[in-house]
Amino acid sequence: MMDMGRVSSKGQVTIPIEIRKKLGIKEGDKVIFLEKGNEIILVNSNRMAFEEFQKGMAGEAARVGLTDEQDVDILVKQIRTQMWEEQNANHA
């Protein structure tokens, strides 16, 4: 895919809508410019942060015994119940 933007006198670039859609960029989002050799790559900073988080968490689910979505649902319910009980214990 190839598309073209325009640089304003202030150095601002209009990112074509198809590129914004593809990268999931919305008004107010931040982007990152990565240099790779002679190229500059535009990246959605939120997506990049989430991908880095996923890499950092790789293997953690298996380590704590979470094997499927049902295990995750059960864990989330347990944590919510514990948090609710702790919060309400302070009000009793």
C-alpha positions as CSV (number, residue, x, y, z in Angstrom):
1,M,0.0,0.0,0.0
2,M,1.2,3.5,-0.8
3,D,-0.4,6.8,0.1
4,M,0.8,10.3,0.3
5,G,0.5,13.0,3.0
6,R,1.4,16.7,2.9
7,V,3.8,18.6,5.2
8,S,2.6,22.0,6.5
9,S,4.9,25.0,7.1
10,K,4.9,23.9,10.7
11,G,6.2,20.5,9.9
12,Q,2.8,18.8,10.6
13,V,1.8,15.9,8.4
14,T,-1.7,14.8,7.5
15,I,-1.9,11.0,7.7
16,P,-4.2,9.7,5.1
17,I,-7.4,8.1,6.4
18,E,-6.7,4.6,5.1
19,I,-3.3,4.6,6.9
20,R,-5.0,5.9,10.1
21,K,-7.6,3.1,9.9
22,K,-5.0,0.5,9.3
23,L,-3.0,1.6,12.3
24,G,-6.0,2.3,14.5
25,I,-5.0,5.9,15.0
26,K,-7.7,8.3,16.2
27,E,-7.6,12.1,17.0
28,G,-5.4,12.7,20.0
29,D,-3.5,9.5,19.7
30,K,0.3,9.5,19.9
31,V,2.5,8.0,17.2
32,I,6.1,6.8,17.2
33,F,8.6,7.2,14.4
34,L,11.0,4.3,14.3
35,E,14.2,4.5,12.2
36,K,15.1,1.2,10.4
37,G,18.0,1.7,8.1
38,N,17.1,4.3,5.6
39,E,13.4,4.2,6.4
40,I,11.2,5.8,9.0
41,I,8.2,3.7,10.2
42,L,5.1,5.3,11.7
43,V,3.6,3.2,14.6
44,N,0.6,3.7,16.8
45,S,2.1,4.1,20.3
46,N,-0.8,2.5,22.1
47,R,-0.5,-0.7,19.9
48,M,3.3,-0.8,20.4
49,A,3.0,-0.5,24.2
50,F,0.4,-3.3,24.2
51,E,2.5,-5.5,22.0
52,E,5.5,-4.9,24.4
53,F,3.3,-5.7,27.4
54,Q,2.2,-9.0,25.7
55,K,5.8,-9.9,25.0
56,G,6.7,-9.2,28.6
57,M,3.8,-11.4,29.9
58,A,4.5,-14.3,27.5
59,G,4.5,-17.5,29.5
60,E,3.1,-16.0,32.6
61,A,-0.4,-17.5,32.2
62,A,1.0,-21.0,31.9
63,R,3.4,-20.4,34.9
64,V,0.4,-19.6,37.2
65,G,-1.7,-22.4,35.8
66,L,-4.1,-20.5,33.5
67,T,-4.7,-22.8,30.5
68,D,-7.9,-21.3,28.9
69,E,-10.4,-18.5,29.0
70,Q,-12.4,-20.2,31.7
71,D,-9.4,-20.2,34.0
72,V,-9.0,-16.5,33.4
73,D,-12.7,-15.8,34.0
74,I,-12.5,-17.7,37.3
75,L,-9.4,-15.8,38.4
76,V,-11.0,-12.4,37.5
77,K,-14.1,-13.3,39.5
78,Q,-12.0,-14.3,42.5
79,I,-10.0,-11.1,42.4
80,R,-13.1,-9.0,42.1
81,T,-14.8,-10.8,45.0
82,Q,-11.6,-10.3,47.2
83,M,-11.4,-6.6,46.3
84,W,-15.1,-6.1,47.0
85,E,-14.8,-7.9,50.4
86,E,-11.7,-5.9,51.3
87,Q,-13.4,-2.6,50.4
88,N,-16.6,-3.4,52.3
89,A,-14.7,-4.7,55.3
90,N,-13.3,-1.1,55.7
91,H,-16.8,0.3,55.8
92,A,-18.2,-2.2,58.4
